[in-house]
Amino acid sequence: MKFGHWLISFVVTLYCKCADAINPILALFFTIACPVLLILWRQTRTARTHHSHRSRPCADRLSIKVAAIVGVVSVGYSSFYRGNEKLESFLDRGKFINEHYDKNQYTLSSSRIVPKKGLRYNGRWTKEEHHWSNVIRFRGVNLPAKTPAIPSVLRNTKGSLDFYASKHNVSFVGRPFPLEEAPQHFQRLSHQWGFNLIRLSTSWEAVMHEGPGIIDQDYIAYLKDLVVMAGDYGLYVLIDAHQDVWSRFSGGDGAPSWTLDAAGFDTHSSALHDSGGAVLHQFWRASEYGDMPKMMWTNNYWKLVTATMFTLFFAGDTYAPGISVETAQPNGARGNVTIQNFLQLNYLKFVDAIVETVKDCPNVIGFGTMNEPSNGLVGVEDIREIHAPALHGHAMSPFDSMRMGSGESMEVPYYHSHFRLNSQHLLNPKRTIAYKSPELDIWKNVGVFEIDKITKKRVLLRPHHFALKPGEDFTNTYMEPFYESVQRTVARHNPYFVTYAEPYIDPADPYPSAPSSLFQGTSEEQLFGWAPHWYDSTTLFLGRYYRWFSFDLRWNIPVVSPTIIDWTFRKSLRLFKYQGKRERPDQMHVLVGETGVPFSGSEEDYALSLDRTLRAMESTDIDFVIWCYEVDNNNVDGDLWNGEDLSLYSKGRGRGLQSAIRPWLHQYSIGLHIVSQRFDPYDQIYDLGVKEDGMNCIDCMAVVFVFVPSYIQAPTFMVTEGTVRYDQSTQNLKW
């Protein structure tokens, strides 16, 4: 185990033990002090033995010490961060907002009507308004559709045990919601809550579940009707080609089962779960392990099935040469193609089917390349080491996962919560094989390991098989060609659609840069946007809101006190924005495709956590889409998918609305520049600063449109110049 993994595991376990016996605040600083002293001792020891090349850089050592000291100094302030009366008023406002919008109906202002010719894109979105060009900004919500509507038993991952028999006979018609229910949801999201964008999830399985190239025409028709209806309510649409850890059959969603069949995996039984190749919610043994831990599904990115499928998809020709699939050729004959070509060609057919369907819809702004893709095993220097960023669930190396997938049983450490060691578990006791037969084991066939004929032990032959060549980079070598393939497919149907590239999940680089090739102009031949995801990782993965504690992923250090946490979040998002725009602010649109917080504590914690996240977004002046709006969310099973519970909407009412519904600038003249934007939900004060851009604002008519929610009672407006007109019936302010 890496020293960093061991250290964090030690800290978390120590904190949990101390917190049970002493004050949690004191326990926190005690556990911060211990690893700091341990790091200093280790570095002193390694320096004495002349192994300084193994120690952390000086900047990291200094940052760790500074973070601990600043945390101690600021704890007093964090305890009195907000006045109790204002805080209580803020928390009570959620119920009032729900009742307010239940009683009142609102219409759409003319400034938010989708133009018949759609928007124009030149690094930012604009629309023509009475001979002037106005910039359009986006705030929206994600509409998930991860599981089928039919059979209904598959709707909840927890209870859909027998889902193999129906794997080719499912329907996603009605996901995210039936057409007859769409008006009430679109009315709520747009007219009442003030959003103007939906990131609409679709999936490869939804379109092509029956087999390669076989399109579900009923679903395609449903999807188009939904998109058209969204436009009628002033909602723009970004099509989200969604997946998580590859497929429902590997513990997530996205790809159809026949993609795993093509790779030789067994999708006719629970073999993938039983062999340790994937963790599936349906087969989690709660009686033995307790309830499935929060965010356990993410572990699948580093387990055999998901890691293998992404390796084959992006780099199968390089790392699995000779692995092919028999398929129909254009002349009708049967022939073999490499598995990488087979997977990518069929994925592009899925993209093609969706884009062709919505190509004439003016409210569609573009298409996401793939939600949260992974590099799989590509770039893993040594498959004997654990490469997951956090010790969570059953911690194992890629080679351990290969061994179990080939039919070996193993004792594996189990962490019920992140980095907190609980026990050792024997996995794959029945020696189940993840493949249809031992002869189809891909990594054995390409020579990564072999099985000794006498001892039956797995012998590793190529521990560095997946290492990149010197000078290679996964994004430039494998992701860029994929981005360009998707963009060509999209542009073939509508050259004005923007292809939003999404970076692959790289724990070593949580703030990835957009590839340089995406900046080669914004001509009609090559239109790109950048759509990374950003979450408060501490709240998301621990499932609790800590007002006084978070973690900086860039420097891998703890951050303590609300003030420093806010500053860290702002710095992180500014870096996100810069990595997508570089030096030119009009070069490429950056949209945070997902952000949000889990509803796993109280509604008060949910509202406070969401406000902290959205304040960081506002201060960075970045467009974002909240995850999520799940119409079937309930108090028991959350979003009905792998135990997640992030929906703004549950059981007919909104959650955290005092944070989610806030004043925001949705449109302004092209000659203006946004200086600052901030909403204080405690005092209900919204500050907006704009200035004229002298080069672009010569003789222009400067105008600003702001959504001002009507739950703010009797709002008053103060401006430095100009006039203000507020229409409460549309919740729209024109300045």
NUDOTOR-15825 format. One record per residue: residue in one letter; y, z, x of N, C-alpha, C in turn. Coordinates in steps of 0.1 Angstrom, whole numbers, plus 5000, padded with zeros to 4 digits. Last residue first. Example, Ala and Ser with C-alpha at 12.3 -4.5 7.8 and 13.67 -1.06 7.14 Angstrom:
! NUDOTOR-15825
S497850715128498950715137500050795129/A494350785132495550785123496750785132/
//
This chain:
! NUDOTOR-15825
W546048344673547148384680547848264686/K544048434646544648314653545948364660/L541048584638542448604641542948484649/N538748634612539248544622540748574625/Q537348704590537248794602537748714614/T537648584566536848514576536648594589/S539148764553537948704545537048624555/Q541248834569540048924568538848864561/D542948674591542348644578541148734577/Y545948704609544548754607544148734593/R548048574632547648564618546248604617/V550748624654549348654651549148644636/T552848464678552648524665551148534663/G554448514711553748444700553548524688/E553848784734554548674729553748604719/T552349014735553449004744554348894740/V551149184705551149074715552449064723/M549249384686550449384694550249274704/F548049464654548049374665549349384673/T545849684636547149644639547149564652/P543449694609543749674623545249634625/A542149854587543549824588544049804603/Q539149924603539949944591541449924595/I536649724612537749794618538849804607/Y535049564597534749714596535849794603/S535649304603536449374592536049514591/P536049194637535149244626535949324616/V537448924648537849064646537049114634/F537348664670536648724659536948874659/V540148464678539348584681538648634668/F541648194693540948244681540048354685/V544748074705543548164708542948204694/V546747814718546247884707544947964711/A549347614730548447724733548047804721/M549847304731550047404721548947504723/C551347174762550247194753550547304743/D553047094782553347054769552247074759/I550547154805551847094803552047044789/C548247284812548947334800550347274799/N547047244836546347194824547047224812/M548647354856548147224858547647154845/G549047624847550247524848549747384849/D547447794824547147724836548147614837/E548548104811548547954810548247904824/K546348374804547548314810547448164810/V545348674786545248534789546448484796/G543548954777544648904786544348754789/L542949194753542649054757543849014765/D541349484741542449424750542049284754/Y540849674713540449554720541649504728/I539749984702540849914708540249794716/Q538150194692538250074685539549994689/D537450414706538850414700539050294692/Y534850324710535050464706536450474699/P534650064718534250094705534450234700/D536849884735536450024735535950054721/F536549574750536549644737536049784739/R538249324769537549454769537649514755/Q539049084792538649104778537849234777/S541348894812540449004810540149014795/V542048624815542248714826541348834824/I541348294809541048434805541148524817/H543748044805542748104814542548254810/L544447734788544547874790543447924799/G544147474781545147504792545347654794/I542547454760541947414773542947454784/S542747724737543247594742542747574757/Y539747884725541047884730541447744736/Q537348094709537847954711539347974716/H536448354708535448244706535948104709/L536648674720537348544720536348434719/W535848944698535648864710536348724708/P534949274686535949154687535649074700/R531549324678532749364685533649244685/I528449434672529549364665530849404670/A527049604689526749454689527849374683/S527849864684528049804698527949654697/Q527449904658528749954663528949904677/L524849824655525849734651527249774656/G522349944660523249934671524449844668/R520749744636520649854645521649834656/G520649644601521049624615520949754623/R517949614578519249664582519449644597/G515349534571516449504562517749554566/K513749624593513449674579514749654570/S516049554617514749624614514749664600/Y517749394643517449404629516149464627/L517849374670519049424663518849454648/S514849454688515549374677516749454672/L513149554706514449524710515349464700/D510249654714511149694703512549674707/E506849574722508349564725509049604712/G504149574719504849704719506349694721/N503249304718503049384730503849514731/W505049254690504549184702504449274714/L506349364670505049314667504449234679/D508649494675508749354673507449284671/G507449794662508549724668508649584665/D505549934648505049834658506249754664/V507050124633505750154639505450064651/N509350034622509450154630508150184638/N509549664626509449794619509349914628/N510449324623510449444631510349564622/D510649074612509549164608509449294616/V512848944623512948984609511849084605/E514549004652513148984647513049034633/Y516548914674516648934660515348894654/C516949084706516648964698516949004683/W518848954731517448954726517249094719/I521848784729521148914729519748884724/V523448584752522648574740521748704740/F526748504765525448574766524748564752/D529248414789528648394776527248454777/I531448634807530348544807529748534793/D533448814817533748694810532648594811/T532949054828532648944836533048814830/S533449224807534349234819534149124829/E531449154789532849124786533649124799/M529149264803529249114800530749074797/A529749534802529649464815529749314813/R529649584775530949604782530949534796/L526949534770527949434766529349454772/T525849764782525449634787526549534783/R527049974768527149964782526849824788/D526149914742527549904745527749894760/L523349964745523849834742525349814745/S523450244749522850154759523350014757/L524450334725525150364737524750274749/A522550244707523950204705524650224718/Y520250384716520250234715521650184715/D520950644712520750594726520750444726/E521150644684522350674692522150624706/E518550604676519550494674520750524681/S516350724703517150744690518050624688/G514150504718514550644716515250664703/S513650244718512450324719512850474719/F514749964718514950074708513750164708/P516049824748514949864739515349974730/V518549574749518049704753516949744743/G519749264765519549354754518949484759/T519748914771520149054775519849134763/E519248584780518648704774519348824780/G520848394792519948354781519348474773/V523948374800522948474801522048454789/L525148074812524848144800523748244803/V527447874828526447984830526348064817/H528147534833528147644823527047744827/M529647424862528447434854528547554845/Q532347394872531247314877530047304867/D534647534868534247434858533047344862/P534947694890534547754877534247654866/R533547644921534247574911533947624897/E531947784939533347794940534147734929/R529347874916529747864930531347864930/K528047914892529247834892529747794906/G525848074896525747954888526847854889/Q526648274913525548194917525248064908/Y528648384897529048304909527848214913/K527148514877528048404874528448324885/F525848704893525148614885525948494882/L528048844903527248774912526348664905/R528948964879529848864886529048784896/L526749124874526949004866527948904872/S526949314895525749234893525949104885/K529449424890529249354902528049264901/R528849544865529849444866529749364879/F526949734873526549634863527549514864/T528449894890527249824895526849714886/W530250004872530749924883529649844889/D528550154855529350044850529849954861/I527650334874526650244868527450124862/I529950474881529250394891528350294885/T530350604856531350514862530750424872/P528050754850528450634841529450544848/S525850834877527050864869527450734862/V524050674903524250784894525650804889/V521450464913522950474910523150584900/P519150404940519550464927521050474926/I518550074953519050204955519250264941/N518249794959517149884957517550024960/W520249614959520149694971518949794971/R519749484935520149404947519949484959/L519149674916518149594921518449514933/D520049994912520649874916519549784923/F519550194884518950144896519650004900/S520750494869520250354868519750314882/F521950774850521150724861520750574858/W523350874829523850914842522950854853/R522150784806523650764807524050784822/Y519350634801519850734809521350704812/Y517150554776518450534780518950654788/R513750434781514750534777516150504783/G511950254792511950274777512850384773/L511750174817511350314815511350344800/F512549904814511149934819510750084817/L515149924803514149834798512749874802/T516650104819516450134805515250044799/T516449964844515950104842515650134828/S517549704839516149724842515649864840/D519449564818519549694824518049734827/Y519049214823518749344816519149464824/W519448874822519949004828519649114818/H518448544831518448654822518848784829/P520148224835519248334840519348444829/A520947924831520648034821519748134826/W523147664836522347764843522147884834/G523047314828523647444827522647544835/F523546964835522847094837523647214833/L523146634832523946744826523046874827/Q523246334843522646454848523546574844/E524346114831523046104836522446234841/E526946174825525946174814524546164819/S527946414851527946284844526846284833/T528746624867528346644853528446514845/G527546664901528346604891527846644877/Q525446814913525846684917526546604906/F524447064910525847054910526346914914/L521747064912522247074898523747054898/S521147074939521046944932521646944918/S521347344946522447264949522347124942/P520147574921519847474932521047384933/A521747894916521347764910521147664922/S520348184931521348084931520847954924/P519348494916519048364922520248274921/Y519048794918520248724915520148584921/P516648914927517048924913518248854909/D514548844948515848784947516248794932/A512048964947512748974960514248924959/P511148894922511549034924512349054937/D511648624905511448654919512048794922/I510948394881511048544883510748574898/Y513048104883511748164882511948314885/P515848014862515248044875513848114873/E516347744841516147894842515347914855/A518747504831517747544840517547694841/Y519447344803519647474809518547514818/T520647034798519447094802519747234809/V522546924771522546984784521247054786/F522946604755522246734756522346794770/Y523846354758524846454758524246594757/P521746174757522346194770523446304770/N518946204740520346234738521046264751/H516546094750516846094736518246124732/R516746114777516245994772516545984757/A517446374783518546274783518046144777/V514946504783515946534773516946424772/T513646384805513046374792514046404781/R515446454825515246304822514646294808/Q515046734825516346674822516246524818/V512346754833512746804819514146734816/S512646654859511746594850512146634835/E514446844870514846704869513946624859/Y512947074870514147074863514546924860/F510846984888510547024874511847014866/P512246954912511546844906511246864891/E513047244915514047134913513347004907/M510647394919511347404907512347284904/Y509647304944508847294932509647304919/T511547314965510347234967509647204953/N513547494957513847354962512647264962/T512047724950512947664941513247514945/F510547784974509847754961510847674952/D511147635005511647734995511047684981/E510447595040510147565025510747675017/G510647685066511747605060511547575046/P507147685070508447715076509547625070/K505347685039505547635052506947675057/L504247975021505047855022505147815037/A500948095015502248105022502947975023/F498448085005499548054996500948065002/H496648165025496548035019497747995011/H496248385040497648335040497648195033/P493548445039494548545033495948485032/R490948295037492248245039493248345033/L488548435032488548335043490048295047/L487048725022488248655022488348565034/V484148765004484648755018485848675018/R482548974983483548864983484248874997/K479049034985480349074987481348954987/K476348974984477148944972478548994973/T474648985006475349115001476049094988/I473848715006472848825007473448955001/K475948535003474648514996473748634996/D479148624997478048635007476748624999/I481448414984480548524981479348514990/E484748344997483348304994482548434990/F488148224993487148324996485748264993/V489447974994490148094997489248215000/G488147734988487947795000488747915004/V488247614963489147554973489047634987/N486347774950486047624952486947564963/K487548014948486348004956486047864959/W489547944931489947984944488747994953/I488147854907489047764914489247814928/D485047864894486047954901486947874910/L483047724883484447684880485447774886/E480647844888480947724895482347674893/P480448054870480848084884481147964891/S481947954839480747964847481247994861/K484348014827483247974819481947984826/Y485848304843485648164841484448134832/A485748574847486848524839486748374836/I482748764842483448654849484548594841/T482049114843482348994835483048894844/R480849354851480949244860481049114852/K481149584836480049494832479949364841/P483449704846482149764849480949674845/N486249634851485149534850483749594853/L487349924869487549804861486449704862/L487650254869486650154872486950034863/H490650414879489750364869488850254874/Q492350714889491550594893490750544882/S495550824877494150844880493650714886/N498450824878497750904869496350934874/L501550784894500150774896499450874886/R504250624886503750754884502250744883/F505350374887505250444900504750584898/H505950364853506250304866506250404877/S503050514838504450474838504850434852/H500450514846500750504832502150464829/Y498750364870500050424868500450404853/Y495650374887496350354874497650434873/P493750214912494650324908495450274895/V490350114907491750074909492650184905/E487250004917488050124914489450094917/M485649714903486349784913487049914908/S483149454901483749574895484449654907/E483149094901483049224908483649334900/G483548844890482448924886482249044893/S485848704896484548634900483348724896/G487748874889487648754881486348684884/M487649054911487149094897486948974888/R488648884931487248944932486748984918/M491248834922490248724923488848774924/S492249084923492149024910491248904911/D492249124951491449214942491249154929/F494048924958492648914962491749004954/P496449034948495948904943494448884946/S495949394943496449274951495849154944/M496849624917495849554926496549434933/A497149884895497749814906496749754915/H497349904862496349894872496849814884/G500650034855499349984850498249994862/H502649974883502550004869501249954863/L504749964908503450014906503350054891/A506749664910506649804906505149834904/P506449404919507649484923507549624920/A503349294932504149334920505349424925/H501849264954503149204954503949224942/I499649424976500149424963501549364963/E497749214999498749314996499249314982/R496149005003495549135004496449255000/I497548775005496948814992496248944992/D500448725021499148785023498548835010/E502648575011502248575025500848615027/V503148374984502648504988502048495002/G503948124978504848194986504348334989/V502348104947503048034958504048114965/L501148224926500848284940501548214951/G503848204904502348224906502048294919/N506448174900505948094911504448114913/S507248144865506748224877506348124888/P509848134840508648084847508348174859/E511548214816511048304826509748254833/N511247934796511548074797510848144808/M512247624808511047704805511547854806/T514647474801513547414808512247494806/G516347454770515947534781514747474788/F518747224758517247254758517047334771/G521647194737520747154748519447224747/I523147224714523847204727522947164738/V523247114681522347144693523047114706/N524847034662525047174666524047204677/P524246764655525446794663525646934668/C521146614658521846734653523046774661/D519646414669520846374661521646494655/K517446524681518346444689519646414682/V515346674672516646724669517746644676/T513046514678513246564665514646614662/E513146474705513246354696513546404682/V512746734714514046674716514246554707/I510046774707511146864702512446794703/A508646584722508546584708509646664701/D509346644749509746514743509746514727/V508046884753509546874753510046754746/F505446784751505946884742507446884741/K505446614773505146564759505646654749/L505746804793506846704790506646634777/Y503146914792504346994789505546904786/N501646694800501546744786502646834782/L502446674826502646564817502546604803/Q501746924837503146894836503346774826/L498846924835499647024828501146984827/F498146694850497746714836498546814828/N499246744875499746634867499346644852/Q497646964882499046974881499646864873/I495046854882495446954871496946974871/T494946504886494946634891495446734880/V492646314864493946334870494046484876/N490046084858490446214862491946214868/G489345914827489545924841490046054845/R488345684802488445814807488545814822/A490345424786489145474794489345614798/G492745344775491645394766490445454773/N494745284792493945174787492745214778/P495845534799496545444789495745324784/Q492945764797493945684804494645594794/A492046094789492145954785493245884792/T490646304815491546274804491546134800/E489446564834489146434828490046414816/V491246714861490846724847490546584842/S490646874893491146774884490646794870/I491146984925490847034911491546934901/G491946874949490546834944490246894930/P493847144959493547004960492146984956/A495647374953494247354947493947204947/Y498047354966497247474968495847464962/T499147104959499247154973498247264975/D498647054933498246944942498347004957/G499747284920498347264921497847154931/A502347374916501947344930500447324931/F502947434889503947384898503447334912/F500347474878501347404871502447344880/L498947644895498447504892499547414886/T500547864894500347804907499847654905/F500347934868501647894873501447824886/M497548004867498047894859499447844864/T497348224885496648094888497247974880/A498848414873499248364886498548234889/T497448444849498848394848499248344862/V494948534859495048424850496448364851/L495248754879494548634882494948514873/K498548904879497148904877496548764878/W501248904879500648914892499148934891/Y502048874852502548774862501848784875/N500949104840500148984840500748874849/N502849294839501949304850501149174851/T504149264815504749194826503849194838/W502849424796502549284796503049214809/M503949674798502749654805502449504806/M506249764784506349654794505149624802/K504850084779505949994777506049884788/P501250124778502650154783503650044780/M499250174750499650084760501050104765/D498150514747498850404742499250304753/G495250594767496350634759497050504754/Y492850514779494050514787495350564780/E490850554759490650594773491850604781/S491850484735491150604736490850654750/A492950234740493850344738493150484739/R492249974756491450084752492350214752/W493349664745493749784753492949904748/F493049424732491849494737492149614746/Q495549334724494449344714493349434719/H497049304747497349424738496149444729/L495549224777495849184764495949304755/V495849144810495949264801496349214787/A493548954831494848974822494749094814/G491349004846492248884849493548884841/G489549194840490749234847491749124851/S487449124825487349094839488549144847/D488449164799487349244804487249234819/H490348954796490749094797489749184803/L488748734797489948734806490448884807/A486748774778486448774792487648794801/S486648784750487548874757487348884772/S486048434744485748574742486848654749/H486848184750485948194738485648344735/T488048114773488948154762488148164749/D487548114806486848144794487748194783/F488947854827488847994822488148004809/G489247604837487947664838487847804832/A491547474832491447534845490147604847/A491247394806491247294816491147344830/D491547634793490247574793490147464804/L494247674796493347754803491947704804/T495047474778495447464792494647554801/W494047544754493347434761493847414775/S495747734743494547774749493847674758/P499247654750498047654741496747694750/A501847874762500947764764499747774754/G503148124746503647994752502747884752/D502648464755502748364746503248234753/G500448704767501848674764502048584752/G497848734776498648854773500048834769/S496548504777496648574790497648694788/F496748394753495448424758495348484771/R499348334749498848444741497448484747/S500648244783499948214770499548344762/W502548304805501848174803501348154788/V504248514805503048524813502048414808/D505848364779505748494786504348494792/Q507948104768506648154772506848284779/H509847864750509547994753508148014758/A512347674752510947654754510347784759/D514947694730514247774740512747744741/I517747524722516347524721515647594733/L520647654709519947614722518447634720/V522947574685521547604688521247554702/Y525647714666525147624675523747664680/L526447774633525747824644525247704653/G527647734608528547744620527847794632/Y525947684588526447814589527347844601/D524947434593525747454581526447594580/G523347484615524647414617525547434605/A521047584603521947674612523247614614/M520047364591520547464583521447564591/V519147214613520247164605520847274596/V517147394622518247364631519447304622/L515347384601515947514604517247484613/D514547114601515247174589515947304592/K513247114625514447034623515247084611/L511047284620512047314631513347244629/Y509647144601510147274598511347304608/A508846924616509746904604510347034600/I507147044634508246974639509346954627/Y505147144617506047234624507247164629/D504046904608504547004599505547094605/Q503046794632504146734625504846824615/D501846884660501846944647503146894640/I500446644681501646714677501446764663/I498446614708498346624694499446704688/G498446634736499146524730499046524715/P495546834738496546754745497146634738/G495347024706494846964718495846884725/E496447204688495147144685494547074698/H499047294696497947384697496547314695/M501647194700500547114705499247204706/V503747354691503847204689502447134691/A503047614697503447584684503447434681/E502447594725501347614715501847574701/W505047564735504047454737502947464727/S507547684712506547694723505647574723/T510847804706509747724702508747744713/S513648004697512347994704511447894697/L516947944699515847924690514547904698/R519648114702518648064711517348064704/I522548054684521148104684520348034694/L525948134682524848064689523548134686/N527948294671528048144669526948064676/F528448604653527848524664527948374661/G529348774632530348704641529748624653/W528248904611528248964625529048894635/Q528948734589529148874589529248934603/H528448464595529648494587529948644588/S526148484614527348404616528548464609/L524148654605524448644619525748584622/R524148624577524348754583524848744597/Q523548354573524848414568525148544575/F521048344585522148274591523548324586/H519648504566519748544580520848474587/Q520048364542520448504543520648554557/P518848104549520348124545520848264547/A516048154554516948124565518448144561/E514148184534514848304538515948274549/E513147934532513847984520514548114523/L511947894557513147824554513847884542/P510748194572510548084563511948024560/F511348264607511348304593511248184584/P510848144633511048294631511048344617/R508048054615508448134626509648074632/G507347864596507747994591508148094602/V504747734614505647704604506047834597/F502747764632503947834635505047804625/S499347794628500547724624501747824627/V496047704641497147804637498347724633/N493547624653493847614639494847714635/H492647684678493147544676493647524662/K491947954675492947914686493447774684/S490348094659491448024652492347954663/A488548234674488048144665489148044659/Y490148424688489548304695489148194686/F491048654677491948534676491448414683/D490248924667489448804666490348684666/L492549114668491349114677490648984678/S495349174662494749044661493549034671/G496849404665495749404656494949274655/K498849374683498049494684496849474676/T500349144678499349144689498449264689/N500749024646500949144654499849144666/R499848774636501348804637501548924646/L497248724631497748694645499148734647/V496948744604496448854612496948844627/S497848504593498748624593498348734602/P496948214611496648324602497548444604/I500448164607499148154600498048134611/A502448214624502648264611501248264603/P501748314659501748224647502048294634/T504348444681502948444675502948364663/K506948404689505948414699504548404694/A509748354683508648294675507348294684/P513048494681511748474687510748424677/L516248414685515248414674513848394679/N518848574701517648504702516748524690/V522348534695521148614694519948524696/G525548504711524548474702523448574702/R528648354720527848484719526848464708/F530548124738529348154730528948304731/R533547924734532748024741531548074732/I535147624738534247704729533447794738/V538447504742537247554749536447644739/N539947224727539747364728538447404734/S542146964730540847014734540847164735/W543946804704543946894715542446934718/H543846654681544346584693544446684705/H542646854664543946794661544646744674/E540346924687541046994675542446944674/E537346864701538646814698539146874686/K535747114722535747034710537246984708/T533747204751535047184744534847104731/W532147394776532047334763533447324756/R531947304810532247404800532247324787/G530947084823530947214830531347334821/N531646934801532046894814532147024823/Y530746834769530446914780530846854793/R531746854735531646784747531446884759/L529946894703530846934714530746844726/G529746694673529346784683530346824693/K530746534653530346464666529846564676/K531346724634530346624631529846554644/P531747064646532246924644531146824642/V531147354628530547264638531147124636/I533747584623532847484617532447394628/R535547764633534147784637533247684630/S538047714622537847704637536447714641/S537747784595537747634599537547614614/S535548054591536848004593536747854598/L533348124565533448074579534848024580/T533348434546533248284547533548254562/Y531548724535532648654542532348504544/Q531149004514530748874518531948804525/N530249354512531249244513530649114519/K528149534511529049524500530049404500/D526849504536526149494523527049464511/Y528849574553528549424552527549404540/H529049854549530149764547529849624545/E526449944555526949954541528149854539/N526549894583525549834575525949834560/I528750054590528849904592527749834583/F527750314585528950264577529050104578/K525850334604525450334590526550284582/G527450324628526350234625525950224611/R529150544630529750424625528650314621/D528150764643528050764628528450624622/L528850704669527450704665527250694650/F531650734668531050614672529650604667/S531851004661532450904652531850774655/E530751124684530151134671530651034661/L532651044703531250994705530551014691/K534951164695534951024695533550974696/E534051434698534551384685534451234684/N533551464725532451474715532851414702/G534751234749534951344740533951344729/R532651134776533351104764533651224756/Y531851254800532351114800533051074788/F531151494811532251494801532751354800/S529151444829528851534818529851534807/S530251284848529451224839529051314827/Y531651474864532451384855531551324844/G529551594877530451674868531151584859/V528451394892527651444881528551524871/S529751304915530151254902529451314890/V528451414937529851444935530251404921/V525851304935526151454934527551484931/G526351034939525751084927526051234925/V527351024965528250994954527751044940/I524951084978526051164979527051144968/A523250864971522851004968524051094968/A524650644981524350654966524050794963/V524750705008525950705001525650714986/K522050665015522650795017523950805008/I521750395008520850495002521550635003/S523550265025523750265010522950365003/L522450315050523750375047523950375032/R520150155048520050305051521350375047/D521249905045520449965034520350115036/A522649865069523449865056522649935045/C520549865088521549975088522249985074/P517349765074518649735080519549855078/R514349955079515349885070516649865077/S511949895106512849985098513849895089/R510549735122510049765109510949845100/H511849715146511849595138511249625124/S511449945161512649935152512649815143/H509450085175509049985165510249965155/H509650285194510150145198509650045188/T509150535188508050465192508350315194/R511650615179511150675191509950605197/A511950475156512750435167512250495180/T510050595140509750455144510650415156/R511350845137510050835143509750695148/T513650775124513750835137512450825144/Q512550675100513250585109513450645123/R511350905090510550795093511250695103/W513651065085512651105094511750995099/L514950905067515650935079514550975090/I513050915046513450785052514050805066/L513151185040511951125045512150995052/L515751225031515351295043514051225049/V515551055008516551025019516151095032/P513451184993513251055000514251015010/C514951434987513751434994513451295001/A517251364972517451414985516151404994/I516051284948516851184956516951234970/T514951514939514051404942514751294949/F517351664934516351714944515451604948/F518451514915519151514928518251574939/L516651554894516951424898517551424912/A516551824889515351764894515651624900/L519151864879518851924892517551854898/I518651734855519751684864519451734878/P516551884843516351744847517351694856/N515752214853516752124847516551984852/I512152254858513552284860514452194852/A509752164849509852304853511252344854/D509751894844509051984834509352124837/A511051794866511751794854511151884843/C509051804886510151904886510851914873/K507351594877506751734878507951834878/C509051384878508451414865507851554866/Y509751374906510751404895510151454882/L507251314917507951444920508951474910/T506851064907505951164904506551304906/V509050934919508950934904507951044900/V508550964947509851014941509651034926/F506050834951506250984954507451034947/S506750574944505750654936505850804938/I508550524964509050524950508050604941/L506750534986507850624985508350634971/W504850334981504450464982505550564980/H506550104982505850144969505450284969/G507350125009508350124998507750164985/F504950095023505650215024506650235012/K502349925005503549925012504250055012/M498850005008500050005000501250005009/
//
